[in-house]
């Protein structure tokens, strides 16, 4: 009979300890601080990655604009060179 009482008290102790670990009051202050610290670190990492992505997007847009301007300049230059050759060869019609 004493074994039954010991077994019952052990089961009650285990159940009580499981209840205490799930309640927020039983967490030590250091554990709350660690959770908050992890959240802050995650927010900082997300912010830095967002900033890097934004800078990359702006840099890519500027690069594309430069490429487009250079292509337009080459296109215009094709016609300017053609006019220059026409003038040299005296092929231009004078109206």
ABEGO torsion letter per residue (X at the ends): XAAAAAAAAAAAAAAAAAAAAABAAABBAAAAAAAAAAAAAAAAAAAAAAAAAAAAAAAAAAAAAAAAAAAAAAAAAAAAAAAAAAAAAGABBBX
